[in-house]
Amino acid sequence: MKHLKARLQQRLEKREQAQWMRTVRKAQSPMGREIHIENQQFLNFSSNDYLGFANHPQIRQATIDAIAQYGVGGGASHIICGHSEPHHHLERKIAELLDRDDALLFSTGFMANLAVMTSLLERKDAVFQDRWNHASLIDGGLAQPGSFVRFKHNDMTDLQAKLESTPARHRIICADSVFSMDGDICDTQGLVSQAQAYDALLYLDDAHGIGVLGDSGLGIIDHAKLSQEELPLIVLTLGKALGCAGALVVGEKTLIETIRQYGRSYIYTTASPPAIAAGVSKALDLLAESPGTRQHLSALIHYFIDKATACGLPLMPSPTPIQPLLLGSEEAALSCQTFLERKGILATAIRPPTVPVGSCRVRLTLTASHTFADIDYLLASVSQWLEANE
Ligand SMILES: Cc1ncc(COP(=O)(O)O)c(C=O)c1O
């Protein structure tokens, strides 16, 4: 242990020197437009609570009501006796909404991606992943028994070359629908075409698409009008726009049943609290009932992009609520974060290894709880930092 501790200490020091150290800070308020962290109030541009659902009174009430009926804990895994009526209801509801055969509820998106990757593939198979995919997909890809191939970001020519040159019995192609640190949307038509051409299963991670993309807010399926044949499997996380926790893997019935039977992170874990499933069901109702919320978010995104472009801010090509400012170095990103904090704005510096070296950024996220005046204040503050650091 003494030697291990010394090695770990060294690693931590290296991380500190590179300015890559992460910190965990304590919030003393619910998630929302404003957040109270360690005795300071911030205007919050850091959450994934895109619709302001994390503390929505109706979702809170649905959760409280379900606690009154079902208690707090899941109490057992789904396959033993932890699968309750609210879990079942939610799985059926999402399958119907997305016009898919079946769905499976997980406690987290990370566990869902791990289960999908490891239960569907065998040796001699291969998974092809966009280089900028979320860590949970990458880790799932590394944990599965087949080949793991990464293609250049959103580059269908590179994907095709890799599909062509990699011998595999069965293939999965897998990408984030909205890239979490960049905000851009995957090339859905390109991915569908490649999957069809190489008889591959297309799997998209709609963590940042559900609730945001599409005419009805139902995510990438709604946005790109993808049938189950074109997109047989998808994961939606429930802790972002839907304001709750967990994830749903939704799709074709043989795939879902295989994940139910073989997904170790589905089988060997306690079911999430039934009340969370009840909260998600309510969030889906609200999504259908409140198009105005999504319209407001969309108007804020357009307003932000237009004004930020006019101010010369270093935007990335993102049409979504994720609007990173590409600043380059660790020093620049951390300096911008600190400056904004002094102005009462919470906006997080994202550094390697989350993003490639030299592409540090401040990741701004817009939510339906923000106002146009909030955006004005944010833009004025960022502009001040840029002027002082030119
Ligand atoms: C694209 C993407 N996939 C999966 C996850 C993991 O989901 P969860 O937070 O539910 O574990 C996240 C973020 O958390 C994500 O951004």
The ligand as a MOL file (V3000), in Angstrom:
LIG
                    3D

  0  0  0     0  0            999 V3000
M  V30 BEGIN CTAB
M  V30 COUNTS 16 16 0 0 0
M  V30 BEGIN ATOM
M  V30 1 C -23.8560 11.5300 -23.9620 0
M  V30 2 C -23.9990 10.9720 -22.5790 0
M  V30 3 N -24.2570 9.6660 -22.4400 0
M  V30 4 C -24.3860 9.1070 -21.2320 0
M  V30 5 C -24.2600 9.8480 -20.0820 0
M  V30 6 C -24.3790 9.1660 -18.7670 0
M  V30 7 O -25.6590 9.3270 -18.2420 0
M  V30 8 P -25.8990 9.2960 -16.6760 0
M  V30 9 O -25.5570 10.6480 -16.1480 0
M  V30 10 O -27.3370 8.9530 -16.5250 0
M  V30 11 O -24.9960 8.2290 -16.1400 0
M  V30 12 C -23.9980 11.2340 -20.1770 0
M  V30 13 C -23.8390 12.1360 -19.0260 0
M  V30 14 O -23.9810 11.9580 -17.9210 0
M  V30 15 C -23.8610 11.7980 -21.4670 0
M  V30 16 O -23.5950 13.1000 -21.6080 0
M  V30 END ATOM
M  V30 BEGIN BOND
M  V30 1 1 1 2
M  V30 2 1 2 3
M  V30 3 2 2 15
M  V30 4 2 3 4
M  V30 5 1 4 5
M  V30 6 1 5 6
M  V30 7 2 5 12
M  V30 8 1 6 7
M  V30 9 1 7 8
M  V30 10 2 8 9
M  V30 11 1 8 10
M  V30 12 1 8 11
M  V30 13 1 12 13
M  V30 14 1 12 15
M  V30 15 2 13 14
M  V30 16 1 15 16
M  V30 END BOND
M  V30 END CTAB
M  END
